[in-house]
Amino acid sequence: MKVSPEKPFQIIYSLFSHEFLGLLFESFVVQLDEKGRLSFAHQNISHVNAPEFSSGLDETDFKLIKWMDDMQQEAIVKKFDTKKLKPKEYLRKIYDPKTENKVVQELIEHKLESLRAKVLENLKGKRFFEMGNDGNPIWREINIMPEKAAVLFHFRRNEDNTHYFPTIKYRDAPLEWQYRNAYLICHEPAWLVVDYNLYSFKKGVDGKKLQPFLNKKFIVIPRKVEDQYYKKFVTQLVASFDVYAKGFDIKVERSLPRPVLSLSDLPSSPKTDLFGNKLEEEEEDKIVFDLQFQYGDYAFRSEEKASNNVELEQIGDNYIFHKVIRDLDKEKSYGDYLKDLGLPVKHARYSICKSKAFGWINAYKDNLEEMGIRIQQAPTQKGKRYFIGHANISVEVKENIDWFDVHAVIRFGSFEIPFNKIRRLLLQGKTEFELPNGEIAVIPNSWFVNYSEMFAFMEEHEHDSSQQSLVLKKHHIALAQELQTGNLLKLKLSQKLEKLRNFNQIEDYDLPLTFKGVLRPYQKAGYNWMRFLNEFRFGGCLADDMGLGKTVQTLALLAHEKEQHPETTSLLVMPTSLIYNWELEARKFTPKLKILTYTGSQRIKDISRFAKYDLVLTSYGITRMDVDLLKGFYFNYVILDESQAIKNPGSIIAKAVNELTCRQRLILTGTPVENGTMDLWSQMNFINRGLLGNQNMFKKQFLLPIEKKNDQDKAAKLHAMIKPFILRRLKSQVATDLPEKVINVKYSTMTPEQEKAYEEVKGYYREKIVKEMSIPGMKNQQFALLRGLTQLRQLANHPRLTDKDYTGDSGKMEDVTHMIESTVSEGHKVLVFSQFVRHLAIVKEYLEKENIKYAYLDGTTKDRQAQVQSFQQNDEVKIFLISLKAGGVGLNLTKAEYVFLLDPWWNPAVEAQAIDRAHRIGQENKVIIYKFISRNTVEEKIMALQERKMALAGELISTEESFMKSLSKEDVEALLD
């Protein structure tokens, strides 16, 4: 009969018996009469039509309906019937004794029990009925009892047997349930219907333990099977439920758990390949921590989660059940506490490396004792006993005249251990040693982490013939200060040396009177820093960004050295291409310095001459060749420019410069690290020998942890150690100290092949033009002169501009590519201008070979704006190649920080216009300009002529033609000389 959802109705749940599947539930809606009573009008409700009646259903009803749908025969059969039989036919086949399938029966029952348990747990507050034989769903109502009943299991042991039976109490009153047509709807857990009341039970009683007693008073256990029955069944029952016994004893232990942290050895095994060869070094042995809880005489591991544990003891004819009631919440709190301390032993045993294990114990022993957690060592086969007391290290570092004295006291409990013994063990990576009482002490891992570098850098020093002590070189001050900051040692420093901790506290030094220049504020700070290092005989690395004036800061220092030590000579080593630039800068800022340029195949190999000069300039190549000669002279300073040249410590040049003898060392570089951490070691070892230990030690202590394991702590410690000796200012950091634009001239030296090609063309035009200049009609020679000068300028850039078959190098191109590498590695954007498209093509070829992204613009470029946007907006595009004619107008390139002018132009106004492509309104960066000039070429002479003519005429030279007209015969001869 249809029920109208528009009229009053109620959902009810009904229990019926299926001939194969046992007790099942079904859901119905029943129409209510005018008095609100259930009528005979009802209909089945499923998840399909339930939404029609949603006005009378809640969320639980929808769940119950779905679960009841899932237990109907159609749904059950669908999951198991692969042959698509009719549900009744399939079930008959499965349950018929002749064709039955016990496995499928068990699977079906397991599924139904799970659904029954879910349904019954959610029926509270619902109306529940037994279904009549005629299918009436509201035949007899069952009351769902609001509280859980308790079961008490009884055992009465007598001479012949043991009687076993359960009793039930509801609200502390006995419940009559046997011989009353009671039945179980569900077994796991038990749900029992007695007198149309539905009971559930505390402690999740299994219905199978009640089923035998529905129509039986007790079960008899004969004496002959008593022992086995007590061990298997009664023990389990005593552990899980309330048991009343007569004829044997049940002793209950109720107490707070006492936590015990047990530790034992877990030897490591080496990893081997199929042939037994070792693949890796053996790992350090491990310690296993096992959290246990003591209740009286009984102990339980933390991962054993049974709330009650029972052990059976038999004394003669008597049985005693020892029941321990555990406080799992309290146990959990101890597990959580240890996890918070970094030892997650909550669910299982936990193993860690031995030194870490004892480091953890040493760090938290007081905390553990305060919490009442006892540490004990599990017995070992060899009888090995570990020291589990307090270990302490106390280190004091005092400043001496030329070094730091190191004093350390090390204690393991009451034993004081010699410092040198622990230091040797730490350096060897060993963790264990025997104490005088026979216990094995394990060095805490924190000592390895905190002190291994310091111990490695210490040296033995003899104060007198009878006493040896350990000292630390003064350039390890940063390491000592870092340990002091972490309260790992006491450090006593003079007030002056303390200033090295903070660069800003270094005092201001006067500039030498012979220095003819003005230092910007950051340059003056750099000069102060170098003077400070000089006082303490520390080496330094000036690593300012390209264009910030490393040269002028160094020259100011060298001018000071001339005033203080006029009898000494310093050596400056650099790439060959930089020597001329240094000569020019020294002439400009330190004219009083007597300079010897020690280069070329014609150099005089007499080092006694050096004493007559303040500064010797030489190249890395010459140093490599003449090292046996040069190391015989004691220099004041040895300074390396572009010191990344010695980044590979195994290279001949790195070995050569380290053989040079001097009072002080300094290096200059814009890129102290190009490839990896070893670059740093090589350069730091040059300026402060031993600062980072030897190569092997450095690899072990820093390189491998940093590069292979990304160890941030090691990286921080390395940074702290070298920080006082590296001064690096980025262009962005000193922007306020920079003028709007800084113009530098970069002089390049032609390669021998390039110079030969240049001289041939120069000779041809000199003979042709100068000879004919005396003939009237000189104006007719202007075209030939322009053509000749243009060709020479192209050769000064790169001979490939005039000869596509040329296979040699170009000095200028080497310098340009080197500086492009430097700026790109520092993350800067660069505009590269040339008036020769073929010159840009050579640069482009290099960029593509090196996979450096660039933008490009010449007169043939169609997508000008796209190229501009690419440079302006794409952070990966660092280089913009631009030809003079294409880049003259309409560009706004405000992202550029550097401008490279690859060749000088006749017209300085055009050059200025190119610079202004970067330096214009909207520019957020200070712009540094480099003009590349090849030495001893027409480029250098054009620049000198431009300056002279502009000064004389007081006007700009606007075109090539006007420039030509202004040239005298002497000018032309000078250009072609």
Summary of the structure (lengths in Angstrom):
residues: 977
radius of gyration: 46.9
end to end distance: 121.4
largest distance: 151.9
contacts: 2959
relative contact order: 0.04
helix: 40%
strand: 25%
